[in-house]
Amino acid sequence: MTSKGIVEGWDRAQMAQRAALDIQDGAYVNLGIGIPEMVAGFVPAGREVIYHTENGLLGMGPTPEPGQENQELINAGKKPVTAISGACYFHHADSFMMIRGRHIDVCVLGAMQVSKDGDLANWSTGAPDAIPAVGGAMDLVAGVKTIYVITQHITKKGDSKIVENCTYPLTGKGVVNRIYTNLAVIDVNQDGLMLRELAPGITLEFVKEKTDATLNIHPDLR
């Protein structure tokens, strides 16, 4: 924490980079909107990862250079993307068949809240003017084999996003496998939350203070 009380640790790009390190060679991966989109830019050299977007593309490439955008080639967040050699296009329904059929290995999503049991709330606060529908996130957390979450550890108001029980409408129950925040890497297992790694300059006591759920400490905490 700085002298002005601003929480430091990993920045957005470093959070995405840290998550990218844990995606295995040859994995088929779906990336959510926001920080998760940045993961594609940090695949380690020599590792092949095939990116899927639910609007109908397998083999999504990096963000195009300015002026080279094709507005007919976008991801689910409506942002321009490129396609790698060998990429394929398909109907939206076929894309969701891939998801529901458990053919996607990893999904990286953002979060509003994650509970000690791996429950995920990432689409609505439940407020009257909130987003009216969950979109594809519910299918993704139900059908993808491994779910990684990238999120800031606390909200702008200072509330923890890692909680005992979610108070926002759920996207999925017991679906999250690992959480990457600006402060730490946390696994979700049958015993609850397991703190695996601290961001540079962040202490164990500080993470505990900013987490509303009980943290178990990995014996090889980094």
Secondary structure, DSSP 8 states (H G I E B T S, - for coil): --TT----SS-HHHHHHHHHTTS-TT-EEEE-SSGGGGGGGG--TT---EEEETTTEEEE-----TT---TTSB-TTS-B--EEEEEEE--HHHHHHHHHTT---EEEE--SEEETT--EE-S----TTS-S--TTHHHHHHHSSEEEEE--SB-TTS-BSEESS--S--SBSS---EEE-SSEEEEEETTEEEEEEE-TT--HHHHHHT-SS-EEE-TT--
